[in-house]
Amino acid sequence: MDYTLAPEYRLLQRTIREFVDAEIAPIAAQMDADDHIPQSLIRKMGAAGFFGLPFAPKYGGGGAGELGYCLLMEEVARASSAIGVTIGAHIGIGGEAIYIDGSAAQKEQSMPALCRGDQLAAFCLTEPQAGSDAANIRTTARRDGDHWVINGTKLWASNGSRADVLSVFAANDRSMGPRGGISAFIVEKAFGGITVARLEEKMGLHGSDTALLIFDNCRVPQENVIGPVGAGFLTAMKTLDGGRLSLGAAAIGGAQYGLETMVRWAHAALENGHPLAARQSIQWMIADTAMEVASLRHMVYSAAWMFDQGKKVSREAAMIKAYATEVGARTVDRAIQVHGTAGLRHGAPVERHFRDERIARVFEGTNEIQRLIIAQETYRQMGYRA
């Protein structure tokens, strides 16, 4: 097995890193302070091909697959988790739901504008009574002639206020449960009947908008149903598998930043005339972090390769989501410990990363839910009932 990146991926990685260092890193702190991502940066990322990177060239994408997408997420999140979430909600789940199970006509209609970044996508699954329990969604979809009428509430929709296209999941027949009773829809904001009721004020990820959306008799054409009627829950689960891989890649970026910051500070800061880097306790924290980041990188990129080969990665994705987000949290916590009081100052880069990392253990399925998935998949692989 060859674990080295092919030349085209190394070039892609270098190109992304140069863009991030020039365009995102210098304004990351200001975006956090303003709680706003400039539209000019969205346009630049679109022009750079970020928004269509994993998708097929025939739709205007970069054809880099999940592997290329993970490279993008790692580099971007090293500078700004808020930008990582903005891209992830657009590519990894909002656009991916259409790309995975949409018809050829739907993809030809929706994907080119999404790939160019002319339109942003969002993923609308979570509800007030259905967070980790996605099978219990209350939003309804009622057939009315050649349209579906959607009513309900979706919350924690990343890109919710900025998105032009929404991948929305609604119950078409509650009596059938998740396997047959939930459908997925491509919903354009232009259809009407959608209100941005609230933007959440979060402890971290400032700049990435998170919206509460209300659907009030939103009429969606029949041709905008993604896949067969009633198969939406399966679409959501397949989409989240890929989203969790890219979330792991973003966690690598955050953890790598924490490691680099720890090392720089430990060599620059003095205690009794000697650099902190000479202390064994500091070296152990750096060593533990280096080991975890290296193992996480292998986990993510091997699973990304599997995903691109069409292999099922539910177990791997759950492992990565749980492990990666916990590694990210430990890394930034250690970075603050190494910095001491300097790391606690509001506006310090490690303080911003600390706030940003916390949410990752909650969204796209809590880490407790990931452990249930891992256990159930392990049972199945060993021939036991889940």
C-alpha positions in Angstrom: 0.0 0.0 0.0 1.2 3.5 -0.9 0.4 6.1 1.7 2.0 9.0 -0.1 -0.1 11.6 -1.8 -0.1 11.6 -5.6 1.7 14.6 -7.2 -1.6 16.2 -8.2 -2.9 16.0 -4.6 0.4 17.5 -3.2 0.0 20.4 -5.7 -3.6 20.8 -4.6 -2.6 20.8 -0.9 0.1 23.4 -1.5 -2.3 25.6 -3.6 -4.9 25.5 -0.9 -2.4 26.3 1.9 -1.1 29.3 0.0 -4.6 30.7 -0.4 -5.4 30.1 3.2 -2.3 31.8 4.4 -2.9 34.8 2.2 -6.6 35.2 2.3 -8.1 33.5 5.4 -5.5 33.5 8.2 -4.9 37.3 8.2 -8.6 38.0 8.8 -9.6 35.0 10.9 -9.5 37.0 14.2 -11.4 39.9 12.7 -14.1 37.5 11.4 -14.4 36.1 14.9 -14.7 39.5 16.5 -17.2 40.8 13.9 -19.1 37.5 13.8 -19.2 37.9 10.0 -17.6 36.3 6.9 -17.1 38.9 4.2 -18.9 38.2 0.9 -15.7 39.1 -0.9 -14.0 36.0 0.7 -16.9 33.8 -0.3 -16.4 35.0 -3.9 -12.6 34.4 -3.8 -13.1 30.9 -2.5 -15.7 30.3 -5.3 -13.2 31.6 -7.9 -10.5 29.3 -6.4 -12.7 26.3 -6.9 -13.2 25.4 -3.2 -17.0 25.0 -3.4 -16.9 22.3 -6.0 -13.7 20.6 -5.3 -14.9 17.0 -4.7 -17.6 17.0 -7.4 -17.3 15.7 -10.9 -15.9 18.1 -13.6 -19.1 17.7 -15.7 -20.9 19.7 -13.1 -18.2 22.3 -12.9 -16.4 20.6 -9.9 -12.8 19.9 -9.3 -13.0 16.1 -9.4 -10.8 15.7 -6.4 -13.2 13.4 -4.5 -13.4 13.0 -0.7 -9.6 12.8 -0.5 -9.2 16.2 -2.1 -12.1 17.6 0.0 -10.4 16.4 3.2 -7.2 18.1 2.2 -9.2 21.3 1.7 -10.9 21.0 5.1 -7.7 20.3 7.0 -5.9 23.4 5.5 -8.9 25.7 6.0 -9.6 24.7 9.6 -6.0 25.3 10.5 -6.8 29.0 10.1 -10.5 29.3 10.7 -13.0 26.7 11.9 -15.8 29.1 10.9 -14.8 29.0 7.3 -14.4 25.2 7.6 -18.0 24.9 8.8 -19.2 27.2 6.0 -17.6 25.1 3.4 -18.6 21.8 5.1 -22.2 22.7 5.3 -22.2 23.7 1.6 -20.1 20.8 0.2 -20.1 18.0 2.8 -23.8 17.8 3.6 -25.9 20.4 1.8 -24.6 19.8 -1.7 -23.5 16.2 -1.0 -27.1 15.1 -0.4 -28.0 16.2 -3.9 -24.8 14.7 -5.4 -25.2 11.3 -3.7 -28.9 10.6 -4.4 -30.1 13.3 -6.8 -31.2 12.4 -10.3 -29.1 13.3 -13.3 -31.5 16.2 -14.0 -31.4 17.4 -10.5 -27.6 17.5 -10.5 -27.4 19.2 -13.8 -29.8 21.8 -12.5 -28.3 22.4 -9.1 -24.6 21.4 -9.0 -23.0 23.9 -11.4 -24.1 27.0 -9.4 -23.1 25.3 -6.2 -19.7 24.3 -7.6 -19.0 27.9 -8.7 -20.0 29.3 -5.4 -22.7 31.4 -7.1 -25.1 29.7 -4.6 -24.6 28.3 -1.2 -26.2 25.1 0.2 -27.4 24.1 3.6 -28.5 20.9 5.2 -31.8 20.9 7.1 -32.3 17.8 9.3 -32.1 18.8 13.0 -35.3 20.0 14.8 -36.2 21.1 18.3 -37.4 17.5 19.1 -35.1 15.7 16.8 -31.4 16.3 17.3 -29.5 13.0 17.6 -32.8 11.2 17.1 -33.1 12.2 13.4 -35.7 9.5 12.8 -38.2 11.5 14.9 -38.5 14.6 12.8 -41.8 16.5 12.9 -41.5 18.6 9.8 -44.1 17.3 7.4 -44.3 17.0 3.6 -47.8 16.7 2.2 -48.5 15.9 -1.5 -50.6 18.4 -3.3 -50.9 17.7 -7.0 -47.5 18.1 -8.6 -46.1 19.8 -5.5 -45.2 18.9 -1.9 -46.1 21.3 0.9 -43.6 21.5 3.7 -44.4 22.7 7.2 -42.2 22.7 10.2 -39.1 24.0 12.0 -35.4 23.3 11.4 -32.7 24.6 13.7 -28.9 24.6 13.8 -28.8 24.9 10.1 -25.3 26.1 9.2 -25.4 28.6 6.3 -29.1 28.7 7.0 -29.5 32.5 6.4 -27.0 32.7 3.5 -28.0 29.6 1.6 -29.9 29.7 -1.7 -30.4 25.9 -1.8 -31.5 23.7 1.1 -31.5 19.9 1.4 -34.6 19.5 3.5 -35.8 16.3 5.2 -39.5 16.0 6.1 -41.9 13.2 7.2 -44.2 12.2 4.3 -45.8 9.4 6.3 -45.1 9.1 10.0 -46.8 5.7 10.3 -44.0 4.2 8.2 -41.2 5.4 10.5 -37.7 6.4 9.2 -37.5 3.6 6.7 -40.0 4.8 4.2 -41.7 7.7 6.0 -39.0 10.4 5.5 -38.3 12.1 2.2 -35.5 14.5 1.1 -36.2 17.6 -1.0 -34.2 20.2 -2.9 -35.7 23.5 -1.6 -34.8 26.8 -3.1 -35.2 29.9 -1.0 -36.9 31.5 -4.0 -39.8 29.1 -3.6 -41.0 31.2 -0.6 -42.6 30.1 2.6 -39.3 30.0 4.4 -38.5 32.4 7.2 -35.1 32.9 9.0 -36.6 33.2 12.5 -33.3 33.5 14.4 -29.6 33.5 14.1 -28.0 31.6 17.0 -25.4 33.5 19.1 -22.8 30.8 19.7 -19.7 30.6 22.0 -17.6 29.8 18.9 -17.6 29.5 15.2 -18.3 33.2 14.9 -19.0 34.2 11.3 -20.6 30.9 10.4 -24.3 31.6 10.5 -26.5 29.1 12.3 -30.2 29.6 11.6 -33.6 28.6 12.9 -35.7 28.2 9.8 -39.5 28.0 9.7 -41.3 26.4 6.8 -44.8 27.7 6.3 -46.6 26.0 3.4 -43.4 26.0 1.4 -44.4 24.5 -2.0 -41.8 22.3 -3.6 -42.1 20.8 -7.1 -42.4 17.0 -7.3 -39.3 16.9 -9.5 -37.3 18.2 -6.5 -37.7 15.0 -4.4 -34.2 13.5 -3.9 -34.3 9.8 -4.7 -37.5 7.8 -4.1 -40.3 9.2 -1.9 -39.7 7.8 1.6 -35.9 7.2 1.2 -34.8 10.4 2.7 -33.5 9.0 6.0 -31.1 6.7 4.1 -29.9 9.8 2.0 -29.3 11.7 5.3 -27.3 8.8 6.8 -25.1 8.3 3.7 -24.5 12.1 3.5 -23.5 12.3 7.1 -20.9 9.5 6.6 -19.0 11.7 4.2 -19.6 14.8 6.4 -18.1 13.1 9.4 -14.9 12.2 7.4 -14.5 15.9 6.4 -15.2 16.9 10.0 -12.3 14.7 11.0 -10.1 16.4 8.5 -11.1 19.8 9.9 -10.2 18.5 13.4 -6.7 17.6 12.0 -6.3 21.2 10.9 -7.3 22.5 14.3 -5.1 20.0 16.1 -2.2 20.7 13.9 -2.5 24.4 14.6 -2.6 23.7 18.3 0.6 21.5 18.0 2.5 24.2 16.1 1.4 26.9 18.5 2.5 24.8 21.5 5.9 24.2 20.0 6.5 27.8 19.1 5.4 29.1 22.5 7.4 26.5 24.4 10.5 27.6 22.6 9.9 31.3 23.0 8.7 31.5 26.6 11.2 31.4 29.4 11.0 30.1 32.9 13.9 30.7 35.3 16.0 31.6 32.2 15.2 28.4 30.4 12.7 27.8 27.6 9.5 25.9 28.6 10.4 23.4 25.8 13.2 22.0 28.1 10.6 20.9 30.7 9.7 17.2 30.6 6.0 17.9 31.4 5.8 20.2 28.3 7.6 17.7 26.1 5.1 15.0 27.1 2.1 17.2 26.2 3.8 17.9 22.8 4.6 14.2 22.3 1.1 13.0 23.1 -0.3 15.6 20.7 2.1 14.6 17.9 1.1 11.0 18.3 -2.6 11.7 18.2 -2.4 14.0 15.2 -0.3 11.4 13.3 -2.7 8.6 14.0 -5.8 10.8 13.3 -4.3 11.8 9.9 -3.9 8.1 8.9 -7.5 7.3 10.0 -9.0 10.2 8.1 -7.2 9.8 4.8 -7.4 6.0 4.6 -11.2 6.3 5.2 -11.4 9.1 2.5 -9.7 6.7 0.1 -12.3 4.0 1.0 -15.1 6.5 0.4 -13.8 7.3 -3.0 -13.6 3.6 -3.8 -17.3 3.3 -3.1 -16.8 1.3 0.1 -19.1 1.6 3.1 -17.5 3.7 5.8 -20.2 4.1 8.5 -18.1 2.6 11.2 -14.9 4.4 10.2 -16.8 7.7 9.9 -18.2 7.3 13.4 -14.8 6.4 14.8 -13.2 9.4 13.1 -15.9 11.8 14.2 -15.6 10.8 17.8 -11.9 10.4 18.0 -11.0 13.5 15.8 -13.1 15.9 17.7 -11.8 14.7 21.1 -8.2 14.9 19.8 -9.0 18.5 18.7 -10.4 19.4 22.1 -7.4 17.8 24.0 -4.9 19.6 21.7 -6.3 23.1 22.1 -6.7 22.5 25.9 -3.0 21.5 26.1 -2.1 24.5 24.0 -3.8 26.8 26.5 -2.0 25.0 29.4 1.3 25.6 27.7 0.5 29.2 27.1 -0.6 29.7 30.7 -2.6 32.9 31.3 -1.6 34.2 27.9 -3.7 31.6 26.3 -6.8 32.6 28.3 -6.8 36.2 27.1 -9.9 37.0 25.0 -8.8 37.3 21.4 -5.7 35.0 21.8 -5.6 32.6 18.8 -5.7 29.5 21.1 -8.7 31.0 23.0 -10.6 31.3 19.7 -9.7 27.8 18.7 -10.8 26.5 22.2 -14.3 28.1 21.6 -14.5 26.8 18.1 -13.5 23.2 18.9 -16.1 22.6 21.6 -19.1 22.3 19.2 -17.5 19.6 17.1 -18.3 16.9 19.8 -22.0 17.8 19.4 -22.9 18.5 15.8 -23.3 15.9 13.0 -24.3 13.4 15.6 -23.0 13.6 19.2 -20.0 11.6 20.2 -22.3 9.4 22.4 -24.3 8.6 19.3 -21.1 7.8 17.4 -20.1 5.3 20.0 -23.5 3.5 19.6 -22.9 3.3 15.9 -19.4 2.0 16.4 -20.6 -0.7 18.8 -23.5 -1.8 16.6 -21.3 -2.0 13.5 -18.7 -3.9 15.5 -21.3 -6.4 16.6 -22.4 -6.9 13.0 -18.9 -7.4 11.8 -18.4 -10.1 14.4 -21.6 -11.9 13.6 -23.7 -10.8 16.5 -27.0 -9.0 16.6 -26.7 -5.2 17.1 
